Amino acid sequence: MSKHKFTTILFLWATFVASAQSLHFSSFMQQVRENNTSLVARQYDINISTAQVQAAKVFNDPELSFSYADNEDHRMQMGKSFESQLSYNFSLGNPRKARIRSAQAERAFAEASVAEYFRNLKADATICYQKALYQKHYVAVLQTMCKLSEQLATADSVRLSIGDVSETDALQSGLEAQTIHNCYLQEKNNLQNATVQLLLLMGKPDSDNPVLLTDSLMLSPQAYRLDHLLANAEQNRADLLMAIRAQTLSERNLKLIKANRAMEMALSIGFAHNTIVRNEIAPAPAHNSVSIGMSIPLKLSNINRGEIKAARWEIQQREAELEATRQQIQTEVTQAYNNYQTAVIIAKQFTHEMVLDAATILRNRTYAYTHGETRLVEVLEAQHAYQNFHQAYYEALLNVALAQAEIERVCGL
């Protein structure tokens, strides 16, 4: 790789950084909360269920009927009649109240479902952000490696011309510089793809400006206690709330079924007007009549109790699911706690002095090689050790951040 080519790449990267929009984790999460399109779509479930509660409050419509009868008035002079009737159906089981309570349970379940969706979205967004931070640090390491390997390859080219190094060493240092450069390009692409994913989570996938993360991966261990985490999860987990509200919904659906099976009545009041009967055999004056009636349907269908049995089995199913959810939460919290403790222990093995030592070793090896005091293979080994150490170091910090995000997920924090 030529020096001009490397300089061009650095210039393009500097241009990318200059045009990028700065992004802090707190502002990122705020935009996820406000603008994530999937979350916005899920929130419509609450609006829909609220409208369904309003729809459940409707009363039965009364019925108004009209009729006309011509009692052979033209031929036998028997007159005509006009009738109207107003009727209203109602149930002794008060199904309207049961419908309202069932719809309210549906709305509560929808609210818990949206909260559960946001709980997972928040954790997934945090994980994506932390992985992007890891890519940012690793790209910076590879950028430094590219610069050092390019300088070494350039120096070897000069030393080859004056006979200080062999042609094999010059070729190998050039190949190593190209290999590191290719790795750098791949990881930079991974970083760009990670920032594109962040834009999607923020509801801005079509943003023209790239993203520049302003945070850094740091080790800031939290003093978690397992009993406190379990208590928080029991209180805050939205999926547990969903299971509770699903059980409530099943119980109210059973009451609605029973209300719909209750005895029904239809009350009616009618008015009729009869015109004059001019028939010579049975004449009659014009007259009005009022009627009041009641009808009771014979609910023979209630003999079939399959619907009630199914609703009761559903309630027992919801009870079992609730208990299974509680057990699953306890297991998830315990596992997340153990993973976090282990990740912190591993991350603490890396110290700031070790980071400085890795840089010092590489610098000293490179200096010794350029002065003919050591072999190229030792410099290459130092470069690989420098790269591998920093990769392991940032992976350890990333694992702590991911473990903490998982604790927040499983505890509903």
QUINOR-V845304 format. One record per residue. N is the residue number from 1. RES is the residue in one small letter. SS is DSSP state (~ for helix, > for strand, _ for the rest). PSI is psi in whole degrees, 0 to 359 (NA if undefined). D_CENTER is the distance of its C-alpha to the mean C-alpha in whole Angstrom. Layout:
n={N & N}
res={RES & RES}
ss={SS & SS}
psi={PSI & PSI}
d_center={D_CENTER & D_CENTER}
//
This chain:
n={1 & 2 & 3 & 4 & 5 & 6 & 7 & 8 & 9 & 10 & 11 & 12 & 13 & 14 & 15 & 16 & 17 & 18 & 19 & 20 & 21 & 22 & 23 & 24 & 25 & 26 & 27 & 28 & 29 & 30 & 31 & 32 & 33 & 34 & 35 & 36 & 37 & 38 & 39 & 40 & 41 & 42 & 43 & 44 & 45 & 46 & 47 & 48 & 49 & 50 & 51 & 52 & 53 & 54 & 55 & 56 & 57 & 58 & 59 & 60 & 61 & 62 & 63 & 64 & 65 & 66 & 67 & 68 & 69 & 70 & 71 & 72 & 73 & 74 & 75 & 76 & 77 & 78 & 79 & 80 & 81 & 82 & 83 & 84 & 85 & 86 & 87 & 88 & 89 & 90 & 91 & 92 & 93 & 94 & 95 & 96 & 97 & 98 & 99 & 100 & 101 & 102 & 103 & 104 & 105 & 106 & 107 & 108 & 109 & 110 & 111 & 112 & 113 & 114 & 115 & 116 & 117 & 118 & 119 & 120 & 121 & 122 & 123 & 124 & 125 & 126 & 127 & 128 & 129 & 130 & 131 & 132 & 133 & 134 & 135 & 136 & 137 & 138 & 139 & 140 & 141 & 142 & 143 & 144 & 145 & 146 & 147 & 148 & 149 & 150 & 151 & 152 & 153 & 154 & 155 & 156 & 157 & 158 & 159 & 160 & 161 & 162 & 163 & 164 & 165 & 166 & 167 & 168 & 169 & 170 & 171 & 172 & 173 & 174 & 175 & 176 & 177 & 178 & 179 & 180 & 181 & 182 & 183 & 184 & 185 & 186 & 187 & 188 & 189 & 190 & 191 & 192 & 193 & 194 & 195 & 196 & 197 & 198 & 199 & 200 & 201 & 202 & 203 & 204 & 205 & 206 & 207 & 208 & 209 & 210 & 211 & 212 & 213 & 214 & 215 & 216 & 217 & 218 & 219 & 220 & 221 & 222 & 223 & 224 & 225 & 226 & 227 & 228 & 229 & 230 & 231 & 232 & 233 & 234 & 235 & 236 & 237 & 238 & 239 & 240 & 241 & 242 & 243 & 244 & 245 & 246 & 247 & 248 & 249 & 250 & 251 & 252 & 253 & 254 & 255 & 256 & 257 & 258 & 259 & 260 & 261 & 262 & 263 & 264 & 265 & 266 & 267 & 268 & 269 & 270 & 271 & 272 & 273 & 274 & 275 & 276 & 277 & 278 & 279 & 280 & 281 & 282 & 283 & 284 & 285 & 286 & 287 & 288 & 289 & 290 & 291 & 292 & 293 & 294 & 295 & 296 & 297 & 298 & 299 & 300 & 301 & 302 & 303 & 304 & 305 & 306 & 307 & 308 & 309 & 310 & 311 & 312 & 313 & 314 & 315 & 316 & 317 & 318 & 319 & 320 & 321 & 322 & 323 & 324 & 325 & 326 & 327 & 328 & 329 & 330 & 331 & 332 & 333 & 334 & 335 & 336 & 337 & 338 & 339 & 340 & 341 & 342 & 343 & 344 & 345 & 346 & 347 & 348 & 349 & 350 & 351 & 352 & 353 & 354 & 355 & 356 & 357 & 358 & 359 & 360 & 361 & 362 & 363 & 364 & 365 & 366 & 367 & 368 & 369 & 370 & 371 & 372 & 373 & 374 & 375 & 376 & 377 & 378 & 379 & 380 & 381 & 382 & 383 & 384 & 385 & 386 & 387 & 388 & 389 & 390 & 391 & 392 & 393 & 394 & 395 & 396 & 397 & 398 & 399 & 400 & 401 & 402 & 403 & 404 & 405 & 406 & 407 & 408 & 409 & 410 & 411 & 412 & 413}
res={m & s & k & h & k & f & t & t & i & l & f & l & w & a & t & f & v & a & s & a & q & s & l & h & f & s & s & f & m & q & q & v & r & e & n & n & t & s & l & v & a & r & q & y & d & i & n & i & s & t & a & q & v & q & a & a & k & v & f & n & d & p & e & l & s & f & s & y & a & d & n & e & d & h & r & m & q & m & g & k & s & f & e & s & q & l & s & y & n & f & s & l & g & n & p & r & k & a & r & i & r & s & a & q & a & e & r & a & f & a & e & a & s & v & a & e & y & f & r & n & l & k & a & d & a & t & i & c & y & q & k & a & l & y & q & k & h & y & v & a & v & l & q & t & m & c & k & l & s & e & q & l & a & t & a & d & s & v & r & l & s & i & g & d & v & s & e & t & d & a & l & q & s & g & l & e & a & q & t & i & h & n & c & y & l & q & e & k & n & n & l & q & n & a & t & v & q & l & l & l & l & m & g & k & p & d & s & d & n & p & v & l & l & t & d & s & l & m & l & s & p & q & a & y & r & l & d & h & l & l & a & n & a & e & q & n & r & a & d & l & l & m & a & i & r & a & q & t & l & s & e & r & n & l & k & l & i & k & a & n & r & a & m & e & m & a & l & s & i & g & f & a & h & n & t & i & v & r & n & e & i & a & p & a & p & a & h & n & s & v & s & i & g & m & s & i & p & l & k & l & s & n & i & n & r & g & e & i & k & a & a & r & w & e & i & q & q & r & e & a & e & l & e & a & t & r & q & q & i & q & t & e & v & t & q & a & y & n & n & y & q & t & a & v & i & i & a & k & q & f & t & h & e & m & v & l & d & a & a & t & i & l & r & n & r & t & y & a & y & t & h & g & e & t & r & l & v & e & v & l & e & a & q & h & a & y & q & n & f & h & q & a & y & y & e & a & l & l & n & v & a & l & a & q & a & e & i & e & r & v & c & g & l}
ss={_ & _ & ~ & ~ & ~ & ~ & ~ & ~ & ~ & ~ & ~ & ~ & ~ & ~ & ~ & ~ & ~ & ~ & ~ & _ & > & > & > & _ & ~ & ~ & ~ & ~ & ~ & ~ & ~ & ~ & ~ & ~ & ~ & _ & ~ & ~ & ~ & ~ & ~ & ~ & ~ & ~ & ~ & ~ & ~ & ~ & ~ & ~ & ~ & ~ & ~ & ~ & ~ & ~ & _ & _ & _ & _ & _ & _ & > & > & > & > & > & > & > & > & _ & _ & ~ & ~ & ~ & ~ & _ & _ & _ & > & > & > & > & > & > & > & > & > & > & > & > & _ & _ & _ & ~ & ~ & ~ & ~ & ~ & ~ & ~ & ~ & ~ & ~ & ~ & ~ & ~ & ~ & ~ & ~ & ~ & ~ & ~ & ~ & ~ & ~ & ~ & ~ & ~ & ~ & ~ & ~ & ~ & ~ & ~ & ~ & ~ & ~ & ~ & ~ & ~ & ~ & ~ & ~ & ~ & ~ & ~ & ~ & ~ & ~ & ~ & ~ & ~ & ~ & ~ & ~ & ~ & ~ & ~ & ~ & ~ & ~ & ~ & ~ & ~ & ~ & ~ & ~ & ~ & ~ & ~ & _ & _ & _ & _ & _ & ~ & ~ & ~ & ~ & ~ & ~ & ~ & ~ & ~ & ~ & ~ & ~ & ~ & ~ & ~ & ~ & ~ & ~ & ~ & ~ & ~ & ~ & ~ & ~ & ~ & ~ & ~ & ~ & ~ & ~ & ~ & ~ & ~ & ~ & ~ & _ & _ & _ & _ & _ & _ & _ & _ & _ & > & > & > & _ & _ & _ & _ & _ & _ & _ & _ & _ & _ & _ & _ & ~ & ~ & ~ & ~ & ~ & ~ & ~ & ~ & ~ & ~ & ~ & _ & ~ & ~ & ~ & ~ & ~ & ~ & ~ & ~ & ~ & ~ & ~ & ~ & ~ & ~ & ~ & ~ & ~ & ~ & ~ & ~ & ~ & ~ & ~ & ~ & _ & _ & > & > & > & > & > & > & > & > & > & > & > & _ & _ & > & _ & _ & _ & _ & _ & _ & > & _ & _ & > & > & > & > & > & > & > & > & > & _ & _ & _ & _ & ~ & ~ & ~ & ~ & _ & _ & ~ & ~ & ~ & ~ & ~ & ~ & ~ & ~ & ~ & ~ & ~ & ~ & ~ & ~ & ~ & ~ & ~ & ~ & ~ & ~ & ~ & ~ & ~ & ~ & ~ & ~ & ~ & ~ & ~ & ~ & ~ & ~ & ~ & ~ & ~ & ~ & ~ & ~ & ~ & ~ & ~ & ~ & ~ & _ & _ & _ & ~ & ~ & ~ & ~ & ~ & ~ & ~ & ~ & ~ & ~ & ~ & ~ & ~ & ~ & ~ & ~ & ~ & ~ & ~ & _ & _ & _ & _ & _ & ~ & ~ & ~ & ~ & ~ & ~ & ~ & ~ & ~ & ~ & ~ & ~ & ~ & ~ & ~ & ~ & ~ & ~ & ~ & ~ & ~ & ~ & ~ & ~ & ~ & ~ & ~ & ~ & ~ & ~ & ~ & ~ & ~ & ~ & ~ & ~ & _ & _}
psi={128 & 159 & 324 & 319 & 318 & 319 & 322 & 318 & 317 & 324 & 317 & 321 & 321 & 322 & 319 & 315 & 320 & 325 & 355 & 152 & 130 & 141 & 122 & 153 & 318 & 318 & 326 & 312 & 326 & 317 & 326 & 316 & 324 & 329 & 354 & 121 & 325 & 321 & 318 & 318 & 319 & 328 & 341 & 339 & 324 & 316 & 319 & 314 & 328 & 318 & 326 & 328 & 317 & 320 & 329 & 344 & 357 & 145 & 163 & 144 & 137 & 162 & 132 & 126 & 150 & 146 & 154 & 138 & 135 & 103 & 58 & 45 & 325 & 322 & 317 & 4 & 40 & 358 & 182 & 164 & 142 & 128 & 147 & 149 & 139 & 125 & 156 & 131 & 139 & 160 & 142 & 347 & 359 & 61 & 335 & 314 & 318 & 323 & 318 & 314 & 325 & 319 & 324 & 322 & 323 & 319 & 318 & 322 & 320 & 320 & 318 & 324 & 319 & 319 & 321 & 320 & 317 & 325 & 313 & 324 & 317 & 317 & 317 & 320 & 319 & 317 & 317 & 319 & 316 & 323 & 324 & 322 & 319 & 315 & 322 & 313 & 319 & 322 & 322 & 320 & 314 & 328 & 318 & 319 & 320 & 316 & 314 & 316 & 325 & 317 & 319 & 317 & 320 & 316 & 320 & 326 & 319 & 316 & 329 & 323 & 335 & 5 & 17 & 336 & 161 & 162 & 326 & 315 & 321 & 317 & 318 & 320 & 325 & 318 & 322 & 320 & 320 & 322 & 314 & 323 & 317 & 319 & 320 & 316 & 319 & 316 & 328 & 322 & 319 & 322 & 316 & 320 & 325 & 320 & 328 & 321 & 323 & 319 & 321 & 316 & 330 & 0 & 24 & 55 & 343 & 18 & 135 & 334 & 133 & 172 & 135 & 114 & 130 & 352 & 173 & 151 & 122 & 154 & 109 & 76 & 142 & 144 & 78 & 148 & 134 & 319 & 323 & 321 & 319 & 320 & 318 & 319 & 319 & 328 & 328 & 343 & 123 & 329 & 330 & 319 & 323 & 317 & 320 & 315 & 333 & 321 & 317 & 319 & 318 & 320 & 320 & 329 & 324 & 317 & 324 & 320 & 315 & 322 & 322 & 338 & 356 & 165 & 139 & 156 & 156 & 117 & 142 & 151 & 134 & 160 & 137 & 143 & 127 & 131 & 178 & 135 & 116 & 10 & 135 & 333 & 316 & 71 & 154 & 146 & 166 & 142 & 160 & 156 & 148 & 139 & 145 & 134 & 166 & 137 & 143 & 114 & 145 & 105 & 70 & 340 & 340 & 348 & 326 & 110 & 21 & 322 & 319 & 318 & 317 & 319 & 322 & 321 & 325 & 322 & 316 & 324 & 318 & 324 & 318 & 320 & 323 & 315 & 321 & 322 & 318 & 316 & 320 & 320 & 316 & 318 & 315 & 318 & 316 & 316 & 318 & 321 & 314 & 318 & 320 & 316 & 317 & 318 & 321 & 317 & 316 & 317 & 328 & 344 & 336 & 124 & 164 & 327 & 324 & 323 & 316 & 322 & 320 & 319 & 321 & 317 & 314 & 317 & 316 & 319 & 318 & 317 & 316 & 322 & 318 & 341 & 13 & 20 & 352 & 174 & 161 & 324 & 327 & 325 & 317 & 321 & 322 & 323 & 315 & 320 & 321 & 314 & 313 & 323 & 312 & 324 & 315 & 323 & 311 & 330 & 322 & 317 & 321 & 318 & 324 & 315 & 319 & 321 & 322 & 320 & 324 & 324 & 317 & 326 & 308 & 341 & 355 & 28 & NA}
d_center={45 & 47 & 47 & 46 & 43 & 42 & 43 & 41 & 38 & 38 & 39 & 36 & 33 & 35 & 34 & 31 & 30 & 33 & 31 & 27 & 25 & 25 & 21 & 21 & 18 & 18 & 18 & 15 & 13 & 15 & 14 & 10 & 10 & 13 & 13 & 9 & 10 & 7 & 7 & 10 & 11 & 9 & 11 & 14 & 14 & 15 & 18 & 19 & 19 & 21 & 23 & 24 & 25 & 28 & 29 & 29 & 32 & 34 & 38 & 40 & 42 & 46 & 48 & 51 & 53 & 57 & 59 & 63 & 66 & 69 & 72 & 74 & 75 & 77 & 79 & 79 & 79 & 76 & 74 & 70 & 67 & 64 & 61 & 58 & 56 & 52 & 50 & 47 & 45 & 44 & 43 & 44 & 40 & 39 & 36 & 35 & 34 & 32 & 30 & 29 & 28 & 26 & 24 & 23 & 22 & 20 & 19 & 18 & 16 & 14 & 13 & 12 & 10 & 8 & 9 & 7 & 4 & 5 & 7 & 5 & 3 & 7 & 9 & 8 & 9 & 12 & 13 & 13 & 15 & 17 & 18 & 19 & 21 & 23 & 24 & 25 & 27 & 28 & 29 & 31 & 33 & 34 & 35 & 38 & 39 & 39 & 41 & 43 & 44 & 45 & 47 & 49 & 49 & 51 & 53 & 54 & 55 & 57 & 59 & 59 & 61 & 64 & 64 & 62 & 59 & 59 & 58 & 55 & 54 & 53 & 52 & 49 & 48 & 48 & 46 & 44 & 43 & 42 & 39 & 38 & 37 & 36 & 33 & 33 & 32 & 29 & 28 & 28 & 26 & 23 & 23 & 23 & 20 & 18 & 19 & 18 & 14 & 14 & 15 & 13 & 10 & 12 & 13 & 17 & 17 & 21 & 22 & 25 & 25 & 24 & 22 & 24 & 23 & 25 & 24 & 25 & 24 & 26 & 27 & 27 & 26 & 25 & 28 & 25 & 27 & 26 & 27 & 25 & 22 & 22 & 23 & 20 & 18 & 20 & 20 & 16 & 14 & 12 & 12 & 16 & 16 & 15 & 18 & 20 & 19 & 19 & 23 & 24 & 23 & 25 & 28 & 28 & 28 & 31 & 33 & 32 & 34 & 37 & 37 & 37 & 40 & 42 & 45 & 45 & 48 & 49 & 52 & 54 & 56 & 59 & 61 & 64 & 67 & 70 & 73 & 76 & 78 & 81 & 82 & 86 & 85 & 82 & 82 & 79 & 78 & 75 & 72 & 69 & 67 & 64 & 62 & 59 & 57 & 54 & 53 & 51 & 49 & 50 & 46 & 48 & 44 & 43 & 45 & 42 & 40 & 37 & 35 & 35 & 35 & 32 & 30 & 32 & 31 & 27 & 27 & 29 & 26 & 23 & 25 & 25 & 21 & 21 & 24 & 22 & 19 & 21 & 22 & 19 & 18 & 21 & 21 & 18 & 19 & 23 & 22 & 19 & 22 & 25 & 23 & 23 & 26 & 27 & 26 & 27 & 31 & 30 & 29 & 32 & 35 & 34 & 36 & 37 & 41 & 39 & 37 & 41 & 43 & 41 & 42 & 45 & 46 & 45 & 47 & 50 & 50 & 50 & 52 & 55 & 54 & 55 & 58 & 59 & 58 & 56 & 55 & 52 & 50 & 50 & 48 & 46 & 45 & 44 & 42 & 40 & 40 & 39 & 36 & 35 & 35 & 33 & 30 & 30 & 30 & 27 & 25 & 26 & 25 & 22 & 22 & 22 & 19 & 17 & 18 & 18 & 14 & 14 & 16 & 14 & 11 & 14 & 16 & 13 & 15}
//
